[in-house]
């Protein structure tokens, strides 16, 4: 692993992610901050505060669990821990930059997967400790999101290769629907697998499992209408069109999202029943919107 000169702060992740279809949580082991020995007491105290805040920010991210593995949570370390085993390492490095214009801090947050030696990183420059403490969360979330999407795509390839062909209800072949789709404005991609299963990868890193069922068969025996239904518990990240706090308040009791589509050449056209913004006291309500998916 390559480390940036004059930089600090690794934190380590280990993950127990199964197939994206299972949508298991990403498990994170947090190892804290490594600080340069040349920093003064005030700077070291600020980095200790950053170490604690990074831990809190990681714990606030949906779909992950965090374990505190710091050797001594009361202080920062002087050297980078030795990354061992097959676990994924999440680490953030902070470097002090001094110039004639003053002092700035460069922060690089990375998720390194030793199985394929691929690293997802996000680098930001801050002009004060306060900016580090207040602005680091978006960078941390970006790295976690990129890592999870990459893992989901790799596992989707494995699932697609091993999934045996199956049929819709009524013995209607659905292989023609298998593939990658687009159309949802807040999603990165939609993957439908053979057998009427699939998942939606959101731009925020969340993954929703879905099931596809035949609803109408035409006179020639072809499926003409289908239902796509969310499988599993709702997640606030499934409602990116809502204000974050509103989504958090409603996700626990939300009904599964359901799409009802008519099948057209290379396209699914219909409606999506979900939680939509509203002017009521909750700020949202269950409603229906038009939705179109196009096959890539």
Rosetta blueprint (number, residue, H / E / L):
1 X L
2 X L
3 X L
4 X L
5 X L
6 X L
7 X E
8 X E
9 X L
10 X L
11 X L
12 X L
13 X L
14 X L
15 X L
16 X L
17 X L
18 X L
19 X L
20 X L
21 X L
22 X L
23 X L
24 X L
25 X L
26 X E
27 X E
28 X E
29 X E
30 X E
31 X L
32 X L
33 X L
34 X E
35 X L
36 X L
37 X L
38 X L
39 X L
40 X L
41 X H
42 X H
43 X H
44 X H
45 X H
46 X H
47 X H
48 X H
49 X H
50 X H
51 X H
52 X H
53 X H
54 X H
55 X H
56 X H
57 X H
58 X H
59 X H
60 X L
61 X L
62 X L
63 X L
64 X E
65 X E
66 X E
67 X E
68 X E
69 X L
70 X L
71 X L
72 X L
73 X L
74 X L
75 X L
76 X L
77 X E
78 X L
79 X L
80 X L
81 X L
82 X L
83 X L
84 X L
85 X L
86 X L
87 X L
88 X L
89 X E
90 X E
91 X E
92 X E
93 X E
94 X E
95 X E
96 X E
97 X E
98 X E
99 X E
100 X L
101 X L
102 X E
103 X E
104 X E
105 X E
106 X E
107 X E
108 X E
109 X E
110 X E
111 X E
112 X E
113 X E
114 X L
115 X L
116 X L
117 X L
118 X E
119 X E
120 X E
121 X E
122 X E
123 X E
124 X E
125 X E
126 X E
127 X L
128 X L
129 X H
130 X H
131 X H
132 X H
133 X H
134 X H
135 X H
136 X H
137 X H
138 X H
139 X H
140 X H
141 X H
142 X H
143 X H
144 X H
145 X H
146 X H
147 X H
148 X H
149 X H
150 X H
151 X H
152 X H
153 X H
154 X H
155 X H
156 X H
157 X H
158 X H
159 X H
160 X H
161 X H
162 X H
163 X L
164 X L
165 X L
166 X L
167 X E
168 X L
169 X L
170 X L
171 X L
172 X L
173 X E
174 X L
175 X H
176 X H
177 X H
178 X L
179 X E
180 X E
181 X E
182 X E
183 X L
184 X L
185 X L
186 X L
187 X E
188 X E
189 X E
190 X E
191 X E
192 X E
193 X E
194 X L
195 X L
196 X L
197 X E
198 X E
199 X E
200 X E
201 X E
202 X E
203 X L
204 X L
205 X L
206 X L
207 X E
208 X E
209 X E
210 X E
211 X E
212 X E
213 X E
214 X E
215 X E
216 X E
217 X E
218 X L
219 X L
220 X L
221 X L
222 X L
223 X E
224 X E
225 X E
226 X E
227 X E
228 X E
229 X E
230 X E
231 X E
232 X L
233 X L
234 X L
235 X L
236 X H
237 X H
238 X H
239 X L
240 X L
241 X L
242 X L
243 X L
244 X H
245 X H
246 X H
247 X H
248 X H
249 X H
250 X H
251 X H
252 X L
253 X L
254 X L
255 X L
256 X L
257 X L
258 X E
259 X E
260 X E
261 X E
262 X E
263 X E
264 X E
265 X L
266 X L
267 X E
268 X E
269 X E
270 X E
271 X E
272 X E
273 X E
274 X E
275 X E
276 X E
277 X E
278 X L
279 X L
280 X L
281 X L
282 X L
283 X L
284 X E
285 X E
286 X E
287 X E
288 X E
289 X E
290 X E
291 X E
292 X E
293 X E
294 X E
295 X E
296 X L
